[in-house]
């Protein structure tokens, strides 16, 4: 099979070819490995390779919905037994840290039949919305290599957009599935809190804000993979009722006319690029043509307060992660990136009551959002506040980096008094992605759909947010939009 033929199929289509005997797992893997080699220099999407183990698995692929389909995991939390687990961190890389066992999500992916041959680039501990780790260097967007593929699942998104694999592992703690999907012209869905596993070492990452799933080119691949992976694990804190029908079945029929609210204003009061607004308004017109009722409205939420709740939990999580890696490796502080060290210091200064207040506040936001979803089936916003940034454009400015270096050396309480620097840096980063974090702190499902391109030819997704447990509704609408405005034929490079 030639690459030009291979990339025309989604994962479901490739699995069908294997099932019919028209190709085999070894042939598909050969094409994927050759493509990975070809694109590595230009995209820097894959940071760990396990080709030989994959070739052995391809000799007798596991039966399943994706039997024989090449696949990549993200080099963050999606551990593979015996393989490096770097998390974009120099300390872990220097220590030669390797996973002792498969993560539960990886076990379920393997049971679906995929053949995993590598792990993808991610920012250090996934803390940024761009994928530019100092350890491995930046991943690049196949649509224009001067631009970022987004983050933190940027390596996965770049690999899927380039056609190396039709689908790849991703996770989302503040938008890290939806953001790179929007950057790279892909479909990306963050499941409801508790829908997919995080074990075996922890059952809910980032207090349940973070979820594992995939980025894909087709809606049906995402739906079928969620069918294969959803459900509680040992020790699950959140246990959702299983869907009445499979998620894949949801893709097969159009939804009844939906009541959809839309908004294009940033919840942080930051500027929203005209292209992001146009993407939403173009989608509004498409929705109306399909018979849906669409009107401008937004939940009665304080967006700035929601961001503060998110950042408080985020900073504390970074602090705990850095402390844990330091204990594991005995590394020096300078083996972490400066931005990571700054967030560690700030998170370490946050007192317990402030963290609890942020968690309680997030629950209150979830209640307000649930009330909104009693009136509207879905909420439509831009996924990104601006088109994909150029490589380095979102980096912390030099002056603020110098301030960080000085503040890190001060007593811990000084961080409380001078915390404005951390809030400013966070706000500067969030202005690119102000729409995604709400779904994380409230635990609801949300998706980015690739319905728009800028005049410069860069993708720019739109986001739909649903009520708790309503992935079925998101898949149903996404599949309808995919049929009405197909994007599978749009390809970079």
C-alpha positions in Angstrom: 0.0 0.0 0.0 1.3 3.5 -0.9 1.1 6.3 1.6 -1.2 8.3 -0.7 -3.7 5.4 -0.5 -3.2 4.8 3.3 -3.9 8.4 4.3 -7.3 8.3 2.5 -8.6 5.9 5.1 -9.6 6.6 8.7 -8.9 4.0 11.4 -12.3 2.3 10.9 -11.6 2.1 7.1 -8.1 0.6 7.6 -9.5 -2.0 10.1 -12.1 -3.0 7.5 -9.4 -3.6 4.9 -7.6 -5.8 7.4 -10.8 -7.7 8.2 -11.5 -8.3 4.5 -7.9 -9.5 3.9 -7.2 -6.6 1.5 -4.2 -5.6 3.5 -2.6 -6.7 6.8 -1.3 -5.2 10.0 2.4 -5.6 8.9 1.8 -3.7 5.7 -0.1 -0.8 7.4 2.7 -0.6 10.1 5.4 -0.4 7.4 3.6 2.5 5.7 3.1 4.3 9.1 6.8 3.8 10.1 8.0 5.0 6.7 5.8 8.1 7.1 7.0 8.7 10.6 10.6 8.6 9.4 9.8 10.9 6.5 8.0 13.6 8.6 10.1 13.5 11.7 12.6 16.2 10.8 9.9 18.6 9.6 7.2 17.9 12.3 9.1 16.5 15.4 5.9 14.8 16.3 7.2 11.5 17.8 9.7 11.4 20.6 9.8 7.7 21.5 9.8 4.8 19.0 9.1 1.1 19.6 9.1 -0.2 16.0 10.4 -3.7 16.7 7.9 -4.4 19.5 5.1 -3.1 17.2 6.4 -5.4 14.3 6.1 -8.4 16.7 2.5 -7.4 17.6 1.6 -6.9 14.0 2.4 -10.6 13.3 -0.7 -11.5 15.3 -2.9 -8.4 15.9 -5.5 -8.5 18.7 -9.0 -8.9 17.3 -11.0 -5.8 17.9 -12.7 -2.8 16.2 -9.3 -1.4 15.2 -7.3 -4.6 14.7 -4.1 -4.0 12.9 -4.3 -0.1 12.8 -1.1 1.8 13.6 -1.4 4.0 16.6 0.6 6.4 18.8 0.3 7.3 22.5 1.1 10.6 24.1 4.3 10.8 26.1 2.3 12.0 29.1 0.4 9.7 31.5 -0.4 7.1 28.8 2.4 4.8 30.0 3.6 1.8 28.1 5.3 -1.0 30.1 9.1 -0.9 29.6 9.0 2.3 27.4 10.3 5.8 28.4 7.8 8.0 30.1 9.4 11.5 29.7 6.4 13.8 30.1 8.5 16.4 28.2 10.8 16.6 31.2 14.6 16.6 31.2 14.8 15.2 34.7 12.8 12.1 33.8 14.7 11.7 30.5 18.1 12.0 32.2 17.0 9.4 34.8 16.0 7.0 32.0 12.6 6.7 33.6 10.5 3.8 32.2 7.0 2.7 32.9 6.6 -0.4 35.0 3.2 -1.3 33.5 0.7 -0.1 30.9 -1.7 2.6 31.9 -5.3 1.3 31.9 -6.2 3.4 28.9 -3.3 1.8 27.0 -4.5 -1.6 28.0 -7.9 -0.8 26.5 -6.4 0.6 23.4 -4.4 -2.5 22.9 -7.5 -4.6 23.4 -9.2 -2.6 20.6 -6.5 -4.1 18.3 -4.3 -1.1 17.5 -0.6 -1.5 17.0 1.4 1.1 19.0 4.8 2.0 17.6 5.6 5.3 19.4 4.9 8.1 21.8 4.3 11.7 20.8 5.8 15.1 21.7 4.2 17.1 24.6 5.2 20.2 26.6 6.7 19.6 30.0 4.0 17.9 32.1 1.4 19.2 29.6 1.3 22.6 31.2 1.1 24.7 28.0 -1.3 25.1 25.1 1.7 24.8 22.7 4.1 21.8 22.3 7.5 23.4 22.6 9.5 21.4 25.3 13.1 22.3 25.8 13.9 18.6 26.0 12.8 17.6 22.5 12.2 20.9 20.8 8.9 22.1 19.2 6.4 20.0 17.4 5.2 21.7 14.2 1.9 22.0 12.4 1.6 20.1 9.1 -0.5 22.8 7.7 2.4 25.3 8.1 5.5 24.2 9.9 6.2 27.7 11.1 3.1 27.4 13.3 2.4 25.3 16.4 0.1 22.3 16.4 -1.2 23.4 19.8 -0.9 21.6 23.0 -0.5 19.7 25.0 -1.4 16.9 22.7 0.4 18.7 19.8 2.6 15.8 18.8 -0.4 13.5 18.4 -2.3 16.1 16.5 0.6 16.8 14.1 1.0 13.0 13.5 -2.7 12.5 12.7 -2.9 15.6 10.5 0.1 14.6 8.5 -1.4 11.1 8.0 1.2 9.1 9.9 -1.6 7.6 11.9 -5.4 8.1 11.5 -5.9 8.5 15.2 -3.6 9.0 18.2 -3.8 9.1 22.0 -4.4 12.5 23.7 -5.5 13.8 27.0 -7.2 17.0 28.1 -6.8 18.8 31.4 -7.5 22.3 30.2 -8.2 21.8 26.5 -5.4 19.6 25.4 -7.5 17.4 23.1 -9.6 20.2 21.7 -6.9 22.8 21.3 -4.6 20.8 19.1 -7.6 19.4 17.2 -8.6 23.0 16.4 -5.0 23.9 15.3 -4.6 20.9 13.0 -8.0 20.4 11.3 -9.0 17.4 13.4 -11.9 16.2 15.5 -11.3 16.2 19.2 -13.7 15.3 22.0 -13.0 15.5 25.7 -15.2 13.0 27.5 -17.2 13.5 30.6 -15.3 13.3 33.9 -14.9 9.6 34.8 -15.8 8.3 31.3 -12.3 7.0 30.6 -9.7 5.6 32.9 -6.5 7.1 34.4 -5.2 4.1 36.4 -3.6 2.1 37.7 -1.6 4.7 39.7 -4.3 7.3 40.0 -8.0 7.2 39.0 -8.7 10.9 38.5 -5.9 13.3 37.4 -6.1 17.0 38.3 -9.1 16.4 40.6 -11.0 14.8 37.7 -10.4 17.8 35.3 -8.2 15.7 33.0 -9.5 13.0 30.7 -7.9 10.5 28.3 -9.1 10.0 24.7 -7.9 10.5 21.1 -7.6 13.0 18.3 -8.8 11.7 15.0 -9.7 12.7 11.4 -13.2 11.2 11.5 -16.0 11.4 14.0 -16.7 7.7 13.8 -13.2 6.8 14.9 -13.5 8.9 18.0 -16.9 7.4 18.8 -15.8 3.8 18.2 -12.7 4.2 20.3 -14.7 5.7 23.2 -16.9 2.6 22.9 -13.8 0.5 23.3 -12.4 2.4 26.3 -15.1 3.9 28.4 -16.2 2.5 31.7 -15.0 2.5 35.3 -11.8 0.9 36.5 -10.7 -0.4 39.9 -11.0 2.4 42.4 -13.0 4.8 40.1 -14.4 7.7 42.1 -16.8 8.7 39.4 -19.0 6.1 37.9 -21.2 7.1 35.0 -24.2 5.2 33.7 -23.3 3.5 30.4 -24.9 5.0 27.3 -28.2 3.6 26.1 -26.7 3.0 22.7 -23.1 2.7 21.5 -21.4 6.0 20.7 -20.8 4.7 17.2 -24.5 4.2 16.8 -25.1 7.8 17.7 -23.1 8.8 14.6 -25.5 6.9 12.3 -28.6 9.2 12.7 -29.1 12.9 12.6 -30.2 14.5 15.8 -33.7 16.0 16.2 -33.6 19.8 15.9 -31.5 21.1 18.7 -31.6 24.3 20.7 -28.1 25.7 20.5 -26.7 28.8 22.2 -23.6 30.5 20.8 -21.2 33.1 22.1 -18.0 34.6 20.6 -16.9 36.8 23.5 -13.9 35.7 25.6 -15.0 34.7 29.1 -11.8 36.5 30.3 -12.6 39.7 28.5 -9.6 39.2 26.2 -9.5 39.9 22.5 -11.1 37.3 20.2 -9.7 37.3 16.6 -12.1 38.0 13.8 -11.4 34.6 12.3 -12.5 32.9 15.5 -15.7 34.9 15.4 -16.2 34.1 11.7 -15.7 30.4 12.4 -18.6 30.5 14.9 -20.9 32.5 12.7 -20.3 30.3 9.7 -21.1 27.3 11.9 -24.3 29.1 13.1 -25.4 29.4 9.5 -24.7 25.7 8.8 -26.6 24.7 11.9 -29.6 26.7 10.9 -29.6 25.2 7.5 -29.8 21.8 9.1 -32.9 22.8 11.0 -31.4 23.6 14.5 -32.6 26.6 16.5 -29.6 28.8 17.3 -29.5 32.0 19.3 -26.9 34.1 21.1 -26.6 33.3 24.8 -24.1 32.3 27.4 -24.3 30.8 30.9 -24.4 33.2 33.8 -20.9 32.4 34.9 -18.0 34.7 36.0 -15.4 33.7 33.4 -12.5 35.4 35.2 -13.5 33.6 38.5 -13.7 30.3 36.6 -10.2 30.8 35.3 -9.0 31.6 38.8 -10.5 28.3 40.0 -8.8 26.5 37.2 -5.4 28.1 37.7 -5.4 27.5 41.4 -5.9 23.8 40.8 -3.5 23.8 37.9 -0.7 25.5 39.9 -1.1 23.1 42.8 -1.1 20.1 40.5 2.2 21.3 38.9 3.7 21.8 42.3 2.8 18.3 43.3 4.1 16.8 40.0 7.5 18.6 40.3 7.8 17.5 43.9 7.0 13.9 42.9 9.5 13.8 40.1 12.2 15.4 42.3 11.6 12.6 44.8 11.8 9.9 42.1 14.9 11.2 40.4 16.8 13.3 42.9 17.1 15.9 40.2 18.2 19.5 40.7 15.7 22.4 40.3 17.3 23.6 37.0 16.4 20.3 35.3 12.9 21.7 35.1 11.9 24.5 32.7 11.8 28.0 34.1 8.0 28.3 33.6 7.5 25.0 35.4 9.6 26.1 38.3 7.7 29.3 38.5 4.3 27.5 38.6 5.8 25.1 41.2 6.7 28.0 43.4 3.4 29.6 43.0 1.5 26.4 43.6 3.5 25.7 46.7 2.5 29.0 48.1 -1.2 28.3 47.8 -2.7 27.3 51.1 -5.1 24.4 51.5 -8.2 26.5 52.1 -7.6 28.3 48.8 -7.4 25.0 47.0 -10.6 23.8 48.6 -12.3 27.1 47.8 -11.3 26.6 44.1 -12.7 23.1 44.1 -16.0 24.2 45.7 -16.2 27.1 43.4 -15.8 24.8 40.4 -18.7 22.7 41.6 -20.8 25.9 41.8 -19.8 26.7 38.2 -20.9 23.2 37.2 -24.3 23.8 38.8 -24.8 27.1 36.8 -23.7 25.4 33.6 -26.1 22.5 34.2 -28.9 25.0 34.6 -27.9 26.5 31.3 -28.1 23.1 29.7 -31.6 22.7 30.9 -32.5 25.5 28.5 -30.0 24.7 25.7 -28.9 21.3 24.4 -25.4 22.6 23.4 -23.3 25.7 23.7 -21.2 26.8 20.7 -18.0 28.9 21.1 -14.7 29.3 19.3 -12.2 26.7 20.4 -9.3 29.1 20.1 -9.2 32.9 20.8 -6.8 33.3 17.8 -5.5 31.4 14.8 -2.6 29.0 15.5 0.4 30.9 16.8 3.8 30.8 15.2 6.5 28.7 16.9 7.8 30.7 19.9 5.1 33.3 19.8 3.5 32.1 23.1 6.8 31.9 24.9 7.1 33.9 28.2 8.7 37.3 27.3 12.3 37.9 28.4 11.5 40.5 31.0 9.0 38.3 32.7 11.4 35.4 32.7 13.9 37.6 34.5 11.3 38.5 37.1 10.5 34.8 37.5 14.1 33.9 38.2 14.3 36.6 40.9 11.0 35.6 42.5 11.8 31.9 42.6 14.7 32.8 44.9 12.6 34.7 47.4 10.9 33.3 50.5 7.7 31.4 49.8 5.4 34.0 51.2 6.8 36.6 48.9 5.2 34.6 46.1 1.9 35.2 47.7 2.6 38.9 47.7 4.0 39.0 44.2 1.7 36.4 42.7 0.6 38.9 40.0 3.5 37.8 37.8 2.2 34.3 37.7 -1.4 35.4 37.1 -0.1 37.7 34.3 1.8 35.0 32.6 -1.1 32.6 32.9 -3.5 35.2 31.5 -1.1 35.9 28.6 -1.2 32.2 27.8 -4.9 31.8 28.3 -5.8 34.6 26.0 -5.0 32.2 23.1 -7.3 29.6 24.6 -9.9 31.2 26.9 -12.8 28.9 26.0 -11.7 25.4 26.9 -11.0 25.3 30.6 -14.7 25.6 31.8 -15.5 22.1 30.5 -12.6 20.7 32.6 -13.4 22.2 35.9 -17.1 21.4 35.5 -16.5 17.9 34.1 -18.8 18.1 31.1 -18.0 16.8 27.6 -16.9 19.1 24.9 -15.6 18.8 21.3 -13.8 20.8 18.7 -15.0 20.4 15.1 -12.9 21.4 12.1 -15.3 23.6 10.2 -13.2 26.6 9.3 -10.0 27.7 7.7 -8.4 31.1 7.8 -7.4 33.1 4.7 -3.9 31.8 5.3 -5.1 28.2 5.0 -4.8 27.4 8.8 -7.5 25.3 10.5 -9.6 26.9 13.2 -12.0 24.7 15.0 -15.2 25.5 16.8 -16.2 24.1 20.2 -19.5 22.6 21.4 -20.1 22.0 25.1 -22.8 19.5 26.2 -24.3 18.5 29.6 -22.8 15.8 31.8 -22.8 12.4 30.1 -24.0 13.7 26.7 -21.2 12.5 24.5 -23.9 10.8 22.4 -25.4 14.1 21.5 -22.0 15.6 20.6 -21.2 12.6 18.4 -24.6 12.8 16.8 -24.3 16.4 15.9 -20.6 16.1 14.8 -21.4 13.3 12.4 -24.2 15.4 10.9 -21.9 18.3 10.5 -19.3 16.0 9.0 -21.8 14.8 6.4 -23.0 18.3 5.6 -19.5 19.9 5.4 -17.0 17.1 4.9 -13.4 17.8 6.1 -11.8 14.4 5.4 -10.6 15.5 2.0 -8.8 18.6 3.4 -5.2 17.6 4.1 -2.0 19.6 4.7 1.4 19.2 3.1 
